[in-house]
Amino acid sequence: MRKWNFCAGPAVISEEVLKEVQNELVEWGDSGMSIMEMSHRSSIYDQVAIEAKSDLVDILSIPDTHDVLFLQGGATQQFATIPMNFASDSKKADYVLSGTWSKKSIAEASKLINVKTIASSENNGSYTKAPHPDSWNISPDSSYVHYCPNETIQGVSIHKAPIIDKPLIADMSSVILSEPLDVSDFSMIYAGAQKNIGPAGLTLAIIEKSFMEQDNNSLPNILRYSQHAASGSMLNTPPTFAWYMAGKVFKWIKKSGGLNYFREQNHLKAKTLYNYIDSSDFYSNPVSEENRSIMNIPFILSDSELDKLFLVESEACGLLNLKGHRSVGGMRASIYNAMPIEGIHALIDFMKDFEQRNG
Ligand SMILES: Cc1ncc(COP(=O)(O)O)c(C=O)c1O
């Protein structure tokens, strides 16, 4: 029996999508084989791949100025290939520090270029707000500005994309497809697939074509965005199954009502959970209101001695993966697109009951 899965990633996938995939797992159409056994150069797979891309372009209204790449290596590889490609001349880039993932991106880029942390909300290793874009002290000689709009571990978000005079690059791993987005605000958006896109193993990059042309031609092809783009993301064997499944998720998003529908649902889910947490003396969320994530909601119990019991009992009630990241402790509910409002109600019912018995 499937349960409510609050995992931060790999994360919940719609049961409807899973069942569809199950139905065609052994043989795709009348091809005589499964999608996993098919050449990525075959006409059948090509159609699956192209359709996934065009559905994503549709969902996000990606303009012609931008291209979509289906890559591997996770968001973590992007932490390295972005500075390698886009700061190869200046060796300078600006980064905003708002949580664990932006910190990691800074650490990786710093091995390659001079990183300037132009704004930070780090406070003794913790983050309960994000630096407002008005406070970003952008350098005149940096090649780009990088930030993480949704810090998955701390549940800290920068909700509105800043309009700046430089190429803007965003790690959207845990927030992409949660609501509509103006892609033209960004020179590059990237995301590991394993939250709102599909299974792990696929990494999406949406890159402004004129920016991509400036990548570093002294790098091996596999590290160059323009080379992936020129080969339709088939420079080498792509993660065919993950790409196919992402395509299924994109169709499910379209069928459900697109990103406007998910915006409404996601805000409702988040508001419902935050309202309950705020109304209780037993649970709390430390993030300042304007920076609260709609995807990842951490919360702590008034007595951390009860954490273990909370996790054991919640799991027994069919509420899985609520343990907060080891670096922050407490709990975290990741409530991506495929988590319905019923899952939030089930969580709140359990939290109320737990408080009554232990508060
Ligand atoms: C915001 C963010 N950036 C980067 C990563 C790292 O992604 P990957 O494991 O795909 O390299 C994660 C993973 O959870 C994330 O949430």
The ligand as an ORCA input file, in Angstrom:
! r2SCAN-3c Opt
* xyz 0 1
  C      18.477     22.991     -4.097
  C      19.323     21.800     -4.375
  N      20.457     21.971     -5.095
  C      21.266     20.927     -5.369
  C      20.975     19.661     -4.938
  C      21.898     18.525     -5.286
  O      21.298     17.817     -6.290
  P      21.893     16.464     -6.901
  O      21.822     15.439     -5.835
  O      20.967     16.224     -8.058
  O      23.281     16.745     -7.337
  C      19.812     19.430     -4.194
  C      19.481     18.072     -3.733
  O      18.581     17.819     -2.998
  C      18.977     20.533     -3.912
  O      17.858     20.368     -3.196
*
